[in-house]
Amino acid sequence: MVERAGYVPGIAAADLHWHQLVFNQGGVPVAVAVPKLTPAQLRDVVSTVASARRRVLSAMSVNDIADIIDAAVHELLDRTNPYRQRAETLLPRVSGFDAEMIRLALPEYLRTFRKPELLRFVHEDFPNPAVLDGLQPAIKGGFVQAHGPDVLTHIWAGNVPALSLWSFVCGLLVKAGNIGKLASAEPLFAGWFAELVASVEPRLADAFAVVWWPSDEHDVADALYGRSDVVLAYGGNDTLAAIGERVPVTTRYLPYGHKLSFGMAARETLDQQKAWSVAHAAAVDIVRYDQHGCYSPQVFYVEHGGQVSPREWARMLAAELKSYEMKFPRRALSTAEAQDVAGWRNREEMRGLSDGQSELIAAADGAWSVAYTEGEPEFAPSGLNRTVRVHGVDSLSDVAVCVRPFRTLLQTAGLAAAPERVTSLSAQLGAAGVTRVCALGAMTEPEAGWHHDGRFNLLDLVTMVEVEASTYRSAEQFAAYAE
């Protein structure tokens, strides 16, 4: 079968070149045809999108836009909807992730974009969301308005299915003209969402586009970057650096690179009754999309002094991963991924042989691995794909000192601790560079309105226009009633 992806307004499908990406995950081949535009075609699309943004989208209220997004998401939440059925059928075949995992995780993710959550999203960055609709009084005097970009370019990553939805929705909420580049690893969801939004509100049909080009075709990228007001990109640091070199200095560039996350369990959570639930929550964070998200944990720091020792807790975690492997089998690995996992396991086995106290608890087929060690806290990435280290520590307060040298790479810390310790530990982690602290089990489900990598999701996209109070004071002398 061949599934067409993307969304290109103003150009007939027959006039486009369609490039085929072939996926063979799980033994069921799928060909996805993505729209490969020429520089001239892309310039035409930019003009179409920018014009529709100024003519239609900018005139809508944020509340109306939230209604449109909510209606599109409502369609996707309906399991009888053809788009939802295509998602449940094709996303596992393209990504390789377990079909049942995607079936259960997708609605949880989509609910983040219902209208109540969207309004929280907007209020998080704009105490007065009306600034997106028109001039509003400023506290310091005068008036202020937030203007979205005519052209917001998204360079999407495909490490997790439907990840493109985050920035696409953000762009719509600030009334930007959106043009997204599909990720070759997951080229489906963004185009489906664009089609749904256009069907819900046909007036927006020309206000966004979803396209594709090979990463080495710089003339196509330059045709878009040169006409973009903001470029928002996700990916590896080398890829982001290469994009940054091509984005004009007058264009705002917002790169989101790879990050590292970890979990922590305090001694008071480690009794015979609670330790299993903590291990279960930690396993959820590991298993969901096999640690391919920046918010997925790669290390757990477990405090000595509880009824259950950190080593015993590591074995509990291993048991939970074994159980999940039967329920949600790990995706098939590429050769490079398998080599990374094997290399990590070998290093952890050698550590145990050399220090006499470390231990590797692993499935015989390598489907999951838990390495236990203790002593001076260390911070290092795992081999991903359900490989994790559990580090026994004397005090969780030592963790912030351990991770601080990696502050530019840190993102999420999952925490299981008593209420009286949450604030102090969170403050220490924030000072060390962590930008999000959440409960174990919630690491891979950020709340609506979260500050991605410590930044503003919406504020970073807009330009604030101020009409100073002096303008109005000066205008008084020209009024008809002035003497």
N, C-alpha and C positions, 0 to 999 in steps of 0.2 A: 504494500500500500504506500501511497505518497500523500502526505499531509502538507497542505500549504500553510505557511506561517507568515507573520508580519501583517502590516496594514499600511497601505500607501494611498493617500487621497490624491485625486486629481490626475492620476495616470492609470490608464486601462491595464489590466493584468496582462493582456496580449502584448503590450508594448514594453514589458519588463523582462529582464533576464532572470530566470529562476535557477539558483544554485542548489544542488541537492547535498544535504548532510545525511549520512547514513549511520544509523545506530543499530547495534545488535546486542542489546542487553537482555539477558535471560533467554537467548535463543530465538527471539521473535524479531526479525529485522523490520526496521521502520525507516523509511526515507522521508525527510522533511525538506520541502522546497522553500528556500528563503529568498526574498526579493533583493537582488544585487543591482543597485542603481549605478548609473554613470554619474560623474560629477555634474553634468548638465541637468540630469534628471533630479539629482539631489538638491541642486539650487532651486529648481522649480518647486519642489516639495517644501523647501524652506519658505519660499514666498507664499505658498498656499497656506501653510500652517500659521505663519506670522500674521497674515491678513485676517484669517479666521479668528485668531486670538484677539486681535484689536477690535474686530467687528462684532463678534458674538461673545466670546468667553469673558472678556474684560467687563462687559455690560451686565453680566450675571452676578447675583449676590453669592457670597460664600455659602449661605444657607441653601440656596438652590443647587449649587454645585455638590454640596454634601448629599442632597436628596438624590441627585443623579448617580453618584458613586454608590450610595446605599442601595439603590434599585438594581444596579448592575451586580453588586455583591450578593444581593438577595437572590438573583437568578442563579448565581454560581453555588449558593448554598442549597439549592433545590436539586436533589439527586436525580430527578427526572429530566432536568434541563440538559439539552444536547451538549452544551459546553462543559458542564460538570461531568457528564459521562465520557466525553473525550479526554478530559483531564485525568479521570481515574483510570482510563484505559491506556493512554499514551504516555503520561508522565513516568510511570514505572518503566516502560520500555525504553524511554529515552535516557532517563537518569540512572536506571539500574537499581533504584531504591525499592524496597519491598512494597508491593501493591497495597497490602493491608495497612502498612505504616502511612502511606500517602493518603489512603482513604480516610483514616482517622485523624491525621494531622491537618489535612487541608481545611476542613470546616473550622477547626480551632483557630487557624491562621486567618481565614477569611473574616471571622467574626470581629477581628481587630479593626476592620474597615467598615463596620456598620455606622450609621449616623451618630449615635451617642458617642462612640469612640472617636469619630472624626471631629466632632465639636470639641472634645477634650484635646485632641491633637492641635487644633487651631488655638484654643485658649492657652495651651502650654507656652506657646511662643508669642501670642498676642493677647495681652490682658483685655484689650478692646478689639475684638476681631473685625469690627466695623471699619478699621483702618484699611482693610483690604477692599472695601467697597466705595470709599470716598474720604474726603478730608474730615478729620476728627480733631476736636480740641486737644492740644498738647498741655501737659501739666505745667510746663515752663512758660506757656503762653503761645499764641499762634495756633497753627493747625498742622497736622501731619497725615500723610497717606503712604501706604505700602504698595508699590507697583511690582508685579511679577514680570519676568523677562518675556520679551517677544518670542525668543527661541531659547529653550532650555534643552540641552543635549544630554542624554543619559547613555553612558557606556556600561551595560549591565554585565554582571557575572552570573554564571550558571551553576555554582557549586551546590545550591539548594533550590529545589523547584519553586517557581512562582516568586522568587526573590525580587523580581523587577517591580512587583506591585507597590512596594514601599515608596520608591522615588516617583513612580508614575502618579500615584495618588497625591503625593506632596506637590508635584508640579501642577496638577489640576486645582488643588486647594488655593494656590497662590495665583491662579489664572494665567499660567505660563502656556505658551505654545510648546508642546512637548515633541521631541524627536528622539526616539530610543534606538540604540544599536543592539540587536539581539545577541545573546551569548550563544556561541556555537554549542556549548554543553547543554543548554536548555532553551531552545528557540521558540517555544510554543506559547507560553502563558500570556506574555505581553500582548501579542496579537489578538488572542481571544478576548482579553479584557478590553482592548481598543474597539473591537467589533461590538461588544456588548454595550459599552458606553454610547457608541454611535447609534445603536438600535434603541436605546432608552431615550436619548435626546439627539435626534437627527441634525439639529442645528450645530452640534459640535463635531460633525463628521469630518470636517476639514481642519480641526484644531490640533491634531496630533498625527504622528506617523511612527511606524515601527519598521525599521529597515535592517539591512545587514551588508557588511563588506568585509573582505579579508583584511586581517590586521596589517598586512604589508602593502596594501594599496593606499599610499599616503595621499594621492591626489583626491580621492573620494573623501577621506577624513578631513583634509584641508578645506575642501569645499564647504563642509559643515562647520568646522571649528571657526573658520573665518567669519561666519555669519551668525554665530551663537553669542548670546549675551552671557550665558553661564554654561559651563561644562561640568557635569557631575559624573565621576567615574569610579567604578569598583574593580578591584583586581589585585594582582601581585604588585609588589613595590617596583619591580623592573618595568612592568607594563605601564604602571601609572607614571613613572618617570619619563618613559618614552612619549606618552600622550602629552604630558606637561610641556615637553620640548616643542610640540607642534601647536599648542594652544596659544593664540596671540596674547601678548602681555596685557592688552586692553580687555580681555575676556576673563571673567571670574572663573577660577578653576578650583573645584572641590573634590579632591581625591580621597577615597576610602580604601586603604590598603589592608593587608592581612594583619590580624590581631590574635592575641593569645588570651585564653581565659582559664580559670581554675576554680576549684571548690574547696570549702573548709567545713570541718565538722568539729564542734566543741565537745569537751569531755562530758558536759551535762546532757548531751543528746545520746550518749553511748551507754545506755542501760539495755537490759535484755529485751525490754518492750519497745524502746524507741529506735535502737540501732538498725533493726531490719528495715524500718520505714525510711530511715535516712539513706541506707544503702540502696533501697528501691528507687528513691527520688534521684540519687546520683546516677543510677543506671539509666533512668529515663533520659537524662541530659546527654549521656554518652551515646545511647542507641539511636536517638532521633536524628536521622540524616547522618549517622556514622561519623560525627565530629567534623563535618564539612563546613559548619558555620563558624564565624569568628567568635560567637558566644558559647561555643561548645567547650567543655572542660577537657584539659589534657593532663592536669595534675590535681590530686586531692591532698590537702594537708589535714591530718587527723590528730587530735590532741590526746596525749597520754593522760591517765588519771581517771578515766571512766570505768564502769564495770566491764565494758567490752574494750579490749586493747585495740590499738590501730591495726595490728597484724590480723586480729580476728575480724575486724571490720573489713579489711581488704578481702578476706575470704568470703565474707557475706556479699560484698560487691561482685566478686567473681561468680558466686552462685546466682545472683540476679542477672548477670550478663549471660550466663548459660541458659537461664530460663527464657530470656528475651530472644536468644538466638533461635530457639524453637518456635517462638511466636512471630518474630520479625527477623528472618535471616538476613545477615549482612549482604550487601550488594557484591556482585562479582568484581574483583579488583583488576585494574590494568597491570601490565607487567611492572611498570614503575612503582605503582602503589604497593604491589606485593613485595617488591624489593625493599621499599621503605619499612614495611611492617617486619619483614624478616630481619633486616638490619637492626631495627630497634630491639626486637626480641633477643637477638644474639648479644647485643651490648648489655641488656639487663641480665641475661644468664651469666655472662662473664663477671658482672658486678657481684652477683651472689657467690660465685666461686672465689672471688678475690677477697671479699670482706667477711664472708662467713655468716652474715646475718640478713642479707637481702634475699628475696624470694620471688620467683616468677611463677604465677598461677595462670595457666593458659589452657585453652582448648587444644586438643591434639592436632586439629586441622588449622589452627591459627585464626579461627573466626573471632576470637576475643582474647585479650591478654591483660592481666593485672600484675604489675611489678610492685612489690613492697620493699621499702627501704626506710631507714631511720637515721637519726643523727642530725648534723647541721643541715637546716633546710636548704634545698636546691630548687632551682626553677629551670626547666628545660621542656621543650615540646615533645610530645609523644610521636608515635608513628602513625597516628590517626587511625581511622577505620576500626574503632573499638579497642584501642590500646591505651592504657592509662597507668600512671604511677600513683601509688598511695604512699605518702611520706609521713611517718610518725614524728610528731614534734612535741616538745615539752610545753610550749605555749603558742597559741594562735597569734599572739602579739609579735612573735618573731617573724611571721610570714611577710608583713609589710616591708621589713628591712631586707628580706630575701628577694622580693620581687622588684624593689625600687630601681635597681640598675636597668630593668627592662621597661621602664615607665612608658616609653614611646610605643611599645607593642601591646600594652595591656588594654583589656576591655572589661570583661564581666567577671565578677567573683560571686559564686554561689555560696551561700552561708546558711549553716544550721547552727544556731546558738540561742541561748536564753535571752529574753527581751533586754535584760539589764546589760548585756554585752554587745548587743547589735550596734548601738550608736557609737561606742568607742572603737570597736573593730572597724566599722564602716569608715569612720573618720581617718583612721590609720591607713586603710586601703586607698581612700581617695587621695590622701596626701602622697601616696606612693605611685599614683598614676592610674589606678582603676577608675573607670568612668561609669560603671553600673554595678550595683550590689543587689542581689535578689535571692530568693529562697532556692535551695536545691530543688530540682524538679521543674523550675521555671526558667532555667538559664537560656533555653532555646525558644522561649516564648516572650519576647519583650512586650511590655505594655504599650498601648497606644500613646503616642506622644513622647516616647523615650528619646533621650538626647543621644543619638547615634555617635559613638566615639567622643562623647562629651560636647558635641556641637548641636546647633539648632537645626532641626529638620526643615523648618519653613523660613525662619528669619534669614538664614544664610542665602536663601534664593532670591530675596526681594531687594529692591532699592527703596530707601525711605526718602520721601520728598517732604521738605518742611517749608511752610509759609510762615515766616517769623512774624512776631507781634508787631515789629516795626513797620511792616507792610501795611497793616491795618491802621496803625497810628498815623502814618503818613497819608493814607488815603482819606482821612477825615477832613484834611484841608481842601480836598477837591469835591467834597460832597455838596449836593445842591443846597443843603441847609446850613453850610458853613458861612460864617460872616467874615 
